[in-house]
Amino acid sequence: MVKVTLVHSEWCHFCPTAKKIWRELKEQCDFEYEEVELDTPEGKELAKKFKIRSIPTTIIDDKVAFVGVPDKAQASNVCDAS
């Protein structure tokens, strides 16, 4: 199963839009989804591992897939892979 991780922050102005896109897609198809706050130990670990410099950042199956708000049409490809 495809795993999608959205790294975000409360102070990020673009993160709510990214969250909305992934939550809507999650309702349409089956994939594992989690949201990780950047300012947590897990978020800091992901930032270091994937060299995250901007948020939101979407990680799909252990690879950075999107930096910034994902294009919904491109993000929906995760449904084809799941």
N, CA, C and O atoms as a CHARMM CRD file, in Angstrom:
* protein
*
  328
    1    1 MET  N      0.84200  -1.18500   0.00000 PROA 1      0.00000
    2    1 MET  CA     0.00000   0.00000   0.00000 PROA 1      0.00000
    3    1 MET  C      0.88800   1.24900   0.00000 PROA 1      0.00000
    4    1 MET  O      1.91300   1.30000   0.68000 PROA 1      0.00000
    5    2 VAL  N      0.48200   2.22500  -0.75600 PROA 2      0.00000
    6    2 VAL  CA     1.21100   3.48700  -0.84800 PROA 2      0.00000
    7    2 VAL  C      1.11000   4.23100   0.48000 PROA 2      0.00000
    8    2 VAL  O      0.05100   4.26500   1.10700 PROA 2      0.00000
    9    3 LYS  N      2.22400   4.82500   0.90000 PROA 3      0.00000
   10    3 LYS  CA     2.23300   5.62100   2.13400 PROA 3      0.00000
   11    3 LYS  C      2.54900   7.07300   1.79400 PROA 3      0.00000
   12    3 LYS  O      3.57000   7.37100   1.17500 PROA 3      0.00000
   13    4 VAL  N      1.66200   7.96700   2.20500 PROA 4      0.00000
   14    4 VAL  CA     1.82400   9.40300   1.98400 PROA 4      0.00000
   15    4 VAL  C      1.99700  10.08000   3.33900 PROA 4      0.00000
   16    4 VAL  O      1.18900   9.89000   4.24900 PROA 4      0.00000
   17    5 THR  N      3.06100  10.87100   3.46100 PROA 5      0.00000
   18    5 THR  CA     3.31000  11.63600   4.68100 PROA 5      0.00000
   19    5 THR  C      3.40300  13.10500   4.30900 PROA 5      0.00000
   20    5 THR  O      4.20100  13.49200   3.45500 PROA 5      0.00000
   21    6 LEU  N      2.58700  13.91400   4.95300 PROA 6      0.00000
   22    6 LEU  CA     2.62400  15.36200   4.73800 PROA 6      0.00000
   23    6 LEU  C      3.31900  16.00300   5.92800 PROA 6      0.00000
   24    6 LEU  O      2.84500  15.90000   7.06000 PROA 6      0.00000
   25    7 VAL  N      4.44400  16.66400   5.67200 PROA 7      0.00000
   26    7 VAL  CA     5.15100  17.40200   6.71700 PROA 7      0.00000
   27    7 VAL  C      4.65500  18.84100   6.64100 PROA 7      0.00000
   28    7 VAL  O      4.71900  19.47600   5.58800 PROA 7      0.00000
   29    8 HSD  N      4.16400  19.34400   7.76100 PROA 8      0.00000
   30    8 HSD  CA     3.51100  20.65700   7.78900 PROA 8      0.00000
   31    8 HSD  C      3.85100  21.37400   9.08500 PROA 8      0.00000
   32    8 HSD  O      4.57800  20.85400   9.93100 PROA 8      0.00000
   33    9 SER  N      3.31000  22.58100   9.22400 PROA 9      0.00000
   34    9 SER  CA     3.47500  23.34400  10.45800 PROA 9      0.00000
   35    9 SER  C      2.24400  24.21000  10.67700 PROA 9      0.00000
   36    9 SER  O      1.54800  24.57700   9.73000 PROA 9      0.00000
   37   10 GLU  N      1.99100  24.52600  11.92200 PROA 10     0.00000
   38   10 GLU  CA     0.84900  25.37600  12.26400 PROA 10     0.00000
   39   10 GLU  C      0.99800  26.78400  11.69200 PROA 10     0.00000
   40   10 GLU  O     -0.00200  27.42400  11.36800 PROA 10     0.00000
   41   11 TRP  N      2.22300  27.27100  11.56500 PROA 11     0.00000
   42   11 TRP  CA     2.44100  28.64100  11.09800 PROA 11     0.00000
   43   11 TRP  C      2.52300  28.75300   9.57600 PROA 11     0.00000
   44   11 TRP  O      2.68500  29.85100   9.04400 PROA 11     0.00000
   45   12 CYS  N      2.41300  27.64000   8.88500 PROA 12     0.00000
   46   12 CYS  CA     2.51000  27.60800   7.42300 PROA 12     0.00000
   47   12 CYS  C      1.17800  28.02600   6.79800 PROA 12     0.00000
   48   12 CYS  O      0.13500  27.45000   7.10500 PROA 12     0.00000
   49   13 HSD  N      1.22000  29.02400   5.92600 PROA 13     0.00000
   50   13 HSD  CA    -0.00200  29.52700   5.29100 PROA 13     0.00000
   51   13 HSD  C     -0.52700  28.59700   4.19900 PROA 13     0.00000
   52   13 HSD  O     -1.72100  28.61200   3.89800 PROA 13     0.00000
   53   14 PHE  N      0.35000  27.79000   3.60300 PROA 14     0.00000
   54   14 PHE  CA    -0.04000  26.92100   2.49200 PROA 14     0.00000
   55   14 PHE  C     -0.42600  25.51300   2.94500 PROA 14     0.00000
   56   14 PHE  O     -1.04200  24.75900   2.19200 PROA 14     0.00000
   57   15 CYS  N     -0.06400  25.16700   4.16500 PROA 15     0.00000
   58   15 CYS  CA    -0.29600  23.80700   4.66500 PROA 15     0.00000
   59   15 CYS  C     -1.77000  23.40800   4.72500 PROA 15     0.00000
   60   15 CYS  O     -2.08400  22.26700   4.38800 PROA 15     0.00000
   61   16 PRO  N     -2.69200  24.28200   5.13500 PROA 16     0.00000
   62   16 PRO  CA    -4.10400  23.87000   5.14400 PROA 16     0.00000
   63   16 PRO  C     -4.61000  23.43500   3.76600 PROA 16     0.00000
   64   16 PRO  O     -5.42200  22.51600   3.66500 PROA 16     0.00000
   65   17 THR  N     -4.13600  24.08500   2.72000 PROA 17     0.00000
   66   17 THR  CA    -4.54400  23.70100   1.36500 PROA 17     0.00000
   67   17 THR  C     -4.00700  22.31900   1.02300 PROA 17     0.00000
   68   17 THR  O     -4.72400  21.49300   0.45800 PROA 17     0.00000
   69   18 ALA  N     -2.75000  22.06800   1.36200 PROA 18     0.00000
   70   18 ALA  CA    -2.16100  20.75100   1.10500 PROA 18     0.00000
   71   18 ALA  C     -2.89600  19.67200   1.89600 PROA 18     0.00000
   72   18 ALA  O     -3.17300  18.59400   1.37000 PROA 18     0.00000
   73   19 LYS  N     -3.21100  19.95800   3.15300 PROA 19     0.00000
   74   19 LYS  CA    -3.95200  18.99500   3.97800 PROA 19     0.00000
   75   19 LYS  C     -5.30000  18.67300   3.33700 PROA 19     0.00000
   76   19 LYS  O     -5.70300  17.51200   3.27300 PROA 19     0.00000
   77   20 LYS  N     -5.99000  19.70200   2.86700 PROA 20     0.00000
   78   20 LYS  CA    -7.30900  19.51600   2.26100 PROA 20     0.00000
   79   20 LYS  C     -7.22000  18.61200   1.03600 PROA 20     0.00000
   80   20 LYS  O     -8.05100  17.72100   0.86200 PROA 20     0.00000
   81   21 ILE  N     -6.22600  18.83200   0.19200 PROA 21     0.00000
   82   21 ILE  CA    -6.04900  18.01100  -1.01400 PROA 21     0.00000
   83   21 ILE  C     -5.84700  16.54700  -0.63400 PROA 21     0.00000
   84   21 ILE  O     -6.51700  15.66800  -1.17500 PROA 21     0.00000
   85   22 TRP  N     -4.92600  16.28000   0.29300 PROA 22     0.00000
   86   22 TRP  CA    -4.64200  14.89300   0.66800 PROA 22     0.00000
   87   22 TRP  C     -5.81200  14.25100   1.39400 PROA 22     0.00000
   88   22 TRP  O     -6.07500  13.06500   1.19400 PROA 22     0.00000
   89   23 ARG  N     -6.51700  14.99400   2.22800 PROA 23     0.00000
   90   23 ARG  CA    -7.67700  14.42400   2.93100 PROA 23     0.00000
   91   23 ARG  C     -8.79300  14.07000   1.95100 PROA 23     0.00000
   92   23 ARG  O     -9.44800  13.03800   2.10200 PROA 23     0.00000
   93   24 GLU  N     -9.01100  14.91800   0.94900 PROA 24     0.00000
   94   24 GLU  CA   -10.03100  14.62800  -0.06400 PROA 24     0.00000
   95   24 GLU  C     -9.65200  13.39600  -0.87500 PROA 24     0.00000
   96   24 GLU  O    -10.50000  12.55000  -1.16000 PROA 24     0.00000
   97   25 LEU  N     -8.37300  13.29400  -1.24900 PROA 25     0.00000
   98   25 LEU  CA    -7.93100  12.12400  -2.00700 PROA 25     0.00000
   99   25 LEU  C     -8.03700  10.85200  -1.17500 PROA 25     0.00000
  100   25 LEU  O     -8.36100   9.78600  -1.69900 PROA 25     0.00000
  101   26 LYS  N     -7.76500  10.96600   0.11400 PROA 26     0.00000
  102   26 LYS  CA    -7.85200   9.80500   1.00600 PROA 26     0.00000
  103   26 LYS  C     -9.27800   9.26200   1.05200 PROA 26     0.00000
  104   26 LYS  O     -9.47900   8.05700   1.20800 PROA 26     0.00000
  105   27 GLU  N    -10.25300  10.13000   0.92100 PROA 27     0.00000
  106   27 GLU  CA   -11.65200   9.68800   0.89800 PROA 27     0.00000
  107   27 GLU  C    -11.99900   8.97200  -0.40800 PROA 27     0.00000
  108   27 GLU  O    -12.92600   8.16300  -0.45000 PROA 27     0.00000
  109   28 GLN  N    -11.25700   9.27200  -1.46700 PROA 28     0.00000
  110   28 GLN  CA   -11.55700   8.71700  -2.78700 PROA 28     0.00000
  111   28 GLN  C    -10.84200   7.40200  -3.07000 PROA 28     0.00000
  112   28 GLN  O    -11.33100   6.59500  -3.86100 PROA 28     0.00000
  113   29 CYS  N     -9.70500   7.17400  -2.44300 PROA 29     0.00000
  114   29 CYS  CA    -8.94800   5.95900  -2.72400 PROA 29     0.00000
  115   29 CYS  C     -8.19700   5.49800  -1.48100 PROA 29     0.00000
  116   29 CYS  O     -8.11300   6.21200  -0.48200 PROA 29     0.00000
  117   30 ASP  N     -7.65600   4.29000  -1.57000 PROA 30     0.00000
  118   30 ASP  CA    -7.06600   3.64900  -0.40200 PROA 30     0.00000
  119   30 ASP  C     -5.54600   3.79000  -0.40300 PROA 30     0.00000
  120   30 ASP  O     -4.85900   3.18100  -1.22300 PROA 30     0.00000
  121   31 PHE  N     -5.03300   4.58900   0.51300 PROA 31     0.00000
  122   31 PHE  CA    -3.59900   4.68500   0.75100 PROA 31     0.00000
  123   31 PHE  C     -3.39400   5.08100   2.20000 PROA 31     0.00000
  124   31 PHE  O     -4.29000   5.63000   2.84100 PROA 31     0.00000
  125   32 GLU  N     -2.21200   4.79900   2.70600 PROA 32     0.00000
  126   32 GLU  CA    -1.88700   5.15700   4.08500 PROA 32     0.00000
  127   32 GLU  C     -1.50500   6.63200   4.11200 PROA 32     0.00000
  128   32 GLU  O     -0.71100   7.08500   3.28800 PROA 32     0.00000
  129   33 TYR  N     -2.06600   7.38300   5.05700 PROA 33     0.00000
  130   33 TYR  CA    -1.82500   8.82800   5.10300 PROA 33     0.00000
  131   33 TYR  C     -1.56900   9.28300   6.52700 PROA 33     0.00000
  132   33 TYR  O     -2.27700   8.89500   7.45700 PROA 33     0.00000
  133   34 GLU  N     -0.54800  10.10800   6.68400 PROA 34     0.00000
  134   34 GLU  CA    -0.29900  10.72600   7.98700 PROA 34     0.00000
  135   34 GLU  C      0.19700  12.15000   7.79400 PROA 34     0.00000
  136   34 GLU  O      0.82200  12.48400   6.78700 PROA 34     0.00000
  137   35 GLU  N     -0.09700  12.97200   8.78200 PROA 35     0.00000
  138   35 GLU  CA     0.37300  14.35400   8.81700 PROA 35     0.00000
  139   35 GLU  C      1.34500  14.47100   9.98100 PROA 35     0.00000
  140   35 GLU  O      1.04100  14.06500  11.10300 PROA 35     0.00000
  141   36 VAL  N      2.52000  15.03000   9.70100 PROA 36     0.00000
  142   36 VAL  CA     3.54700  15.15800  10.73100 PROA 36     0.00000
  143   36 VAL  C      3.90700  16.63000  10.88100 PROA 36     0.00000
  144   36 VAL  O      4.30600  17.28700   9.91900 PROA 36     0.00000
  145   37 GLU  N      3.76400  17.13100  12.08400 PROA 37     0.00000
  146   37 GLU  CA     4.11900  18.51600  12.41700 PROA 37     0.00000
  147   37 GLU  C      5.64500  18.65100  12.39500 PROA 37     0.00000
  148   37 GLU  O      6.35300  17.87100  13.03300 PROA 37     0.00000
  149   38 LEU  N      6.13800  19.63900  11.66300 PROA 38     0.00000
  150   38 LEU  CA     7.58000  19.85100  11.52900 PROA 38     0.00000
  151   38 LEU  C      8.26700  20.04200  12.87700 PROA 38     0.00000
  152   38 LEU  O      9.38200  19.55900  13.07500 PROA 38     0.00000
  153   39 ASP  N      7.62400  20.73400  13.79500 PROA 39     0.00000
  154   39 ASP  CA     8.24500  21.08500  15.07100 PROA 39     0.00000
  155   39 ASP  C      8.10700  20.00000  16.14000 PROA 39     0.00000
  156   39 ASP  O      8.09900  20.30100  17.33400 PROA 39     0.00000
  157   40 THR  N      8.00000  18.74100  15.71400 PROA 40     0.00000
  158   40 THR  CA     7.98200  17.60800  16.64000 PROA 40     0.00000
  159   40 THR  C      9.24800  16.78900  16.41000 PROA 40     0.00000
  160   40 THR  O      9.90400  16.95300  15.38200 PROA 40     0.00000
  161   41 PRO  N      9.59900  15.92000  17.33800 PROA 41     0.00000
  162   41 PRO  CA    10.78400  15.07700  17.10700 PROA 41     0.00000
  163   41 PRO  C     10.69500  14.28100  15.80000 PROA 41     0.00000
  164   41 PRO  O     11.68100  14.17400  15.07100 PROA 41     0.00000
  165   42 GLU  N      9.51800  13.72500  15.50600 PROA 42     0.00000
  166   42 GLU  CA     9.35600  12.97800  14.25500 PROA 42     0.00000
  167   42 GLU  C      9.51000  13.89400  13.04200 PROA 42     0.00000
  168   42 GLU  O     10.13200  13.51600  12.05000 PROA 42     0.00000
  169   43 GLY  N      8.94300  15.09500  13.12500 PROA 43     0.00000
  170   43 GLY  CA     9.05400  16.05400  12.03100 PROA 43     0.00000
  171   43 GLY  C     10.48700  16.49200  11.80200 PROA 43     0.00000
  172   43 GLY  O     10.93200  16.60600  10.66000 PROA 43     0.00000
  173   44 LYS  N     11.20700  16.73700  12.88000 PROA 44     0.00000
  174   44 LYS  CA    12.61800  17.13400  12.75900 PROA 44     0.00000
  175   44 LYS  C     13.45300  16.00900  12.16300 PROA 44     0.00000
  176   44 LYS  O     14.37000  16.25600  11.38000 PROA 44     0.00000
  177   45 GLU  N     13.13400  14.77900  12.53300 PROA 45     0.00000
  178   45 GLU  CA    13.84700  13.62700  11.97900 PROA 45     0.00000
  179   45 GLU  C     13.60100  13.50500  10.47200 PROA 45     0.00000
  180   45 GLU  O     14.53100  13.26200   9.70300 PROA 45     0.00000
  181   46 LEU  N     12.34100  13.67500  10.06100 PROA 46     0.00000
  182   46 LEU  CA    12.02000  13.62800   8.63200 PROA 46     0.00000
  183   46 LEU  C     12.69500  14.77200   7.88000 PROA 46     0.00000
  184   46 LEU  O     13.19800  14.57900   6.77300 PROA 46     0.00000
  185   47 ALA  N     12.70700  15.96000   8.48100 PROA 47     0.00000
  186   47 ALA  CA    13.34400  17.11700   7.84300 PROA 47     0.00000
  187   47 ALA  C     14.82500  16.85700   7.60700 PROA 47     0.00000
  188   47 ALA  O     15.36700  17.21700   6.56200 PROA 47     0.00000
  189   48 LYS  N     15.46400  16.24100   8.56500 PROA 48     0.00000
  190   48 LYS  CA    16.89000  15.92900   8.42600 PROA 48     0.00000
  191   48 LYS  C     17.10200  14.83300   7.37900 PROA 48     0.00000
  192   48 LYS  O     17.96300  14.96100   6.50900 PROA 48     0.00000
  193   49 LYS  N     16.32300  13.76700   7.46500 PROA 49     0.00000
  194   49 LYS  CA    16.46800  12.62300   6.55700 PROA 49     0.00000
  195   49 LYS  C     16.24500  13.00900   5.09800 PROA 49     0.00000
  196   49 LYS  O     16.98100  12.57100   4.21400 PROA 49     0.00000
  197   50 PHE  N     15.21700  13.83900   4.84900 PROA 50     0.00000
  198   50 PHE  CA    14.85600  14.19300   3.48200 PROA 50     0.00000
  199   50 PHE  C     15.32600  15.58900   3.07400 PROA 50     0.00000
  200   50 PHE  O     14.97400  16.08000   2.00100 PROA 50     0.00000
  201   51 LYS  N     16.12700  16.22900   3.93900 PROA 51     0.00000
  202   51 LYS  CA    16.66100  17.57000   3.65700 PROA 51     0.00000
  203   51 LYS  C     15.53900  18.55300   3.30800 PROA 51     0.00000
  204   51 LYS  O     15.62200  19.29300   2.32800 PROA 51     0.00000
  205   52 ILE  N     14.49200  18.54000   4.13200 PROA 52     0.00000
  206   52 ILE  CA    13.33400  19.40600   3.91000 PROA 52     0.00000
  207   52 ILE  C     13.68900  20.83900   4.28700 PROA 52     0.00000
  208   52 ILE  O     14.13000  21.10900   5.40500 PROA 52     0.00000
  209   53 ARG  N     13.49300  21.74700   3.34700 PROA 53     0.00000
  210   53 ARG  CA    13.78000  23.16000   3.56400 PROA 53     0.00000
  211   53 ARG  C     12.52400  24.02500   3.44000 PROA 53     0.00000
  212   53 ARG  O     12.51700  25.18200   3.86000 PROA 53     0.00000
  213   54 SER  N     11.46400  23.45700   2.86400 PROA 54     0.00000
  214   54 SER  CA    10.20200  24.18800   2.68400 PROA 54     0.00000
  215   54 SER  C      9.04600  23.27300   3.06200 PROA 54     0.00000
  216   54 SER  O      9.11000  22.05500   2.89700 PROA 54     0.00000
  217   55 ILE  N      8.00300  23.88600   3.56500 PROA 55     0.00000
  218   55 ILE  CA     6.79900  23.12300   3.85400 PROA 55     0.00000
  219   55 ILE  C      5.60700  23.82800   3.21600 PROA 55     0.00000
  220   55 ILE  O      5.63100  25.04500   3.03000 PROA 55     0.00000
  221   56 PRO  N      4.59000  23.08900   2.88800 PROA 56     0.00000
  222   56 PRO  CA     4.42800  21.66500   3.08900 PROA 56     0.00000
  223   56 PRO  C      5.31700  20.84500   2.15100 PROA 56     0.00000
  224   56 PRO  O      5.61200  21.26100   1.03100 PROA 56     0.00000
  225   57 THR  N      5.73100  19.69100   2.62500 PROA 57     0.00000
  226   57 THR  CA     6.45500  18.72600   1.81200 PROA 57     0.00000
  227   57 THR  C      5.72300  17.39800   1.92000 PROA 57     0.00000
  228   57 THR  O      5.37800  16.95200   3.01400 PROA 57     0.00000
  229   58 THR  N      5.49100  16.77300   0.77300 PROA 58     0.00000
  230   58 THR  CA     4.82200  15.47900   0.74000 PROA 58     0.00000
  231   58 THR  C      5.83400  14.40100   0.39200 PROA 58     0.00000
  232   58 THR  O      6.55400  14.49100  -0.60200 PROA 58     0.00000
  233   59 ILE  N      5.86800  13.38100   1.23500 PROA 59     0.00000
  234   59 ILE  CA     6.73600  12.22800   1.02700 PROA 59     0.00000
  235   59 ILE  C      5.83900  11.05500   0.65100 PROA 59     0.00000
  236   59 ILE  O      4.87600  10.74600   1.35400 PROA 59     0.00000
  237   60 ILE  N      6.16200  10.40800  -0.46100 PROA 60     0.00000
  238   60 ILE  CA     5.40600   9.23200  -0.88500 PROA 60     0.00000
  239   60 ILE  C      6.36700   8.06000  -0.98000 PROA 60     0.00000
  240   60 ILE  O      7.34000   8.09300  -1.73300 PROA 60     0.00000
  241   61 ASP  N      6.07800   7.02900  -0.20600 PROA 61     0.00000
  242   61 ASP  CA     6.91500   5.82400  -0.17800 PROA 61     0.00000
  243   61 ASP  C      8.40000   6.15500  -0.02900 PROA 61     0.00000
  244   61 ASP  O      9.23200   5.69200  -0.80900 PROA 61     0.00000
  245   62 ASP  N      8.71400   6.95500   0.97600 PROA 62     0.00000
  246   62 ASP  CA    10.09600   7.30600   1.32400 PROA 62     0.00000
  247   62 ASP  C     10.83600   8.11900   0.26700 PROA 62     0.00000
  248   62 ASP  O     12.06200   8.05300   0.18100 PROA 62     0.00000
  249   63 LYS  N     10.10000   8.88300  -0.53800 PROA 63     0.00000
  250   63 LYS  CA    10.71900   9.80200  -1.50100 PROA 63     0.00000
  251   63 LYS  C      9.94600  11.11400  -1.47400 PROA 63     0.00000
  252   63 LYS  O      8.71700  11.11000  -1.41200 PROA 63     0.00000
  253   64 VAL  N     10.65900  12.23200  -1.52000 PROA 64     0.00000
  254   64 VAL  CA     9.98500  13.53000  -1.58800 PROA 64     0.00000
  255   64 VAL  C      9.28700  13.61800  -2.94000 PROA 64     0.00000
  256   64 VAL  O      9.92600  13.53200  -3.98900 PROA 64     0.00000
  257   65 ALA  N      7.97600  13.78900  -2.90000 PROA 65     0.00000
  258   65 ALA  CA     7.17800  13.83300  -4.12400 PROA 65     0.00000
  259   65 ALA  C      6.75300  15.25200  -4.48300 PROA 65     0.00000
  260   65 ALA  O      6.70500  15.61100  -5.66000 PROA 65     0.00000
  261   66 PHE  N      6.44200  16.06300  -3.45900 PROA 66     0.00000
  262   66 PHE  CA     5.99300  17.43500  -3.68900 PROA 66     0.00000
  263   66 PHE  C      6.57800  18.35100  -2.63400 PROA 66     0.00000
  264   66 PHE  O      6.59800  18.02200  -1.44800 PROA 66     0.00000
  265   67 VAL  N      7.05300  19.50100  -3.07700 PROA 67     0.00000
  266   67 VAL  CA     7.46200  20.57400  -2.16700 PROA 67     0.00000
  267   67 VAL  C      6.50800  21.72000  -2.45900 PROA 67     0.00000
  268   67 VAL  O      6.42000  22.19200  -3.59300 PROA 67     0.00000
  269   68 GLY  N      5.80200  22.16200  -1.43900 PROA 68     0.00000
  270   68 GLY  CA     4.75000  23.14700  -1.63700 PROA 68     0.00000
  271   68 GLY  C      3.41200  22.43400  -1.76200 PROA 68     0.00000
  272   68 GLY  O      3.31600  21.23100  -1.51900 PROA 68     0.00000
  273   69 VAL  N      2.39700  23.17000  -2.13500 PROA 69     0.00000
  274   69 VAL  CA     1.06000  22.59000  -2.29000 PROA 69     0.00000
  275   69 VAL  C      1.05800  21.72200  -3.54600 PROA 69     0.00000
  276   69 VAL  O      1.40100  22.19400  -4.63000 PROA 69     0.00000
  277   70 PRO  N      0.67100  20.45100  -3.40100 PROA 70     0.00000
  278   70 PRO  CA     0.67000  19.59300  -4.58500 PROA 70     0.00000
  279   70 PRO  C     -0.46400  19.94500  -5.53500 PROA 70     0.00000
  280   70 PRO  O     -1.54100  20.36600  -5.11300 PROA 70     0.00000
  281   71 ASP  N     -0.20300  19.76600  -6.81900 PROA 71     0.00000
  282   71 ASP  CA    -1.24800  19.88600  -7.82100 PROA 71     0.00000
  283   71 ASP  C     -2.18200  18.68600  -7.63000 PROA 71     0.00000
  284   71 ASP  O     -1.72500  17.54300  -7.60900 PROA 71     0.00000
  285   72 LYS  N     -3.47300  18.94000  -7.49300 PROA 72     0.00000
  286   72 LYS  CA    -4.40600  17.85400  -7.17000 PROA 72     0.00000
  287   72 LYS  C     -4.40700  16.77100  -8.24600 PROA 72     0.00000
  288   72 LYS  O     -4.49800  15.58600  -7.92800 PROA 72     0.00000
  289   73 ALA  N     -4.30800  17.16000  -9.50400 PROA 73     0.00000
  290   73 ALA  CA    -4.30600  16.16800 -10.58400 PROA 73     0.00000
  291   73 ALA  C     -3.07300  15.26700 -10.48600 PROA 73     0.00000
  292   73 ALA  O     -3.17200  14.05400 -10.66600 PROA 73     0.00000
  293   74 GLN  N     -1.92100  15.85800 -10.20400 PROA 74     0.00000
  294   74 GLN  CA    -0.70500  15.06000 -10.05800 PROA 74     0.00000
  295   74 GLN  C     -0.76300  14.21700  -8.78700 PROA 74     0.00000
  296   74 GLN  O     -0.35200  13.05700  -8.79300 PROA 74     0.00000
  297   75 ALA  N     -1.26600  14.78700  -7.71100 PROA 75     0.00000
  298   75 ALA  CA    -1.36000  14.05400  -6.45000 PROA 75     0.00000
  299   75 ALA  C     -2.30600  12.86500  -6.58100 PROA 75     0.00000
  300   75 ALA  O     -2.11700  11.84800  -5.91300 PROA 75     0.00000
  301   76 SER  N     -3.31700  12.98300  -7.43200 PROA 76     0.00000
  302   76 SER  CA    -4.28100  11.89100  -7.58200 PROA 76     0.00000
  303   76 SER  C     -3.65700  10.65200  -8.20800 PROA 76     0.00000
  304   76 SER  O     -4.26900   9.58500  -8.19500 PROA 76     0.00000
  305   77 ASN  N     -2.45100  10.77200  -8.75500 PROA 77     0.00000
  306   77 ASN  CA    -1.74900   9.59600  -9.27300 PROA 77     0.00000
  307   77 ASN  C     -1.51300   8.56600  -8.18000 PROA 77     0.00000
  308   77 ASN  O     -1.34100   7.38100  -8.46700 PROA 77     0.00000
  309   78 VAL  N     -1.50300   9.01200  -6.92600 PROA 78     0.00000
  310   78 VAL  CA    -1.32900   8.08200  -5.81300 PROA 78     0.00000
  311   78 VAL  C     -2.48400   7.07600  -5.78600 PROA 78     0.00000
  312   78 VAL  O     -2.31400   5.95000  -5.31700 PROA 78     0.00000
  313   79 CYS  N     -3.64000   7.47000  -6.28000 PROA 79     0.00000
  314   79 CYS  CA    -4.78600   6.55700  -6.32900 PROA 79     0.00000
  315   79 CYS  C     -4.53700   5.43700  -7.34000 PROA 79     0.00000
  316   79 CYS  O     -4.95900   4.30100  -7.12600 PROA 79     0.00000
  317   80 ASP  N     -3.86400   5.75000  -8.42000 PROA 80     0.00000
  318   80 ASP  CA    -3.56100   4.74100  -9.43500 PROA 80     0.00000
  319   80 ASP  C     -2.53900   3.73100  -8.92800 PROA 80     0.00000
  320   80 ASP  O     -2.55300   2.56300  -9.31800 PROA 80     0.00000
  321   81 ALA  N     -1.65200   4.19900  -8.05300 PROA 81     0.00000
  322   81 ALA  CA    -0.58100   3.34100  -7.54600 PROA 81     0.00000
  323   81 ALA  C     -1.02200   2.48600  -6.37000 PROA 81     0.00000
  324   81 ALA  O     -0.36000   1.50400  -6.03300 PROA 81     0.00000
  325   82 SER  N     -2.14100   2.85200  -5.74000 PROA 82     0.00000
  326   82 SER  CA    -2.55600   2.10300  -4.54000 PROA 82     0.00000
  327   82 SER  C     -3.39100   0.89000  -4.87800 PROA 82     0.00000
  328   82 SER  O     -3.81400   0.16200  -3.98100 PROA 82     0.00000
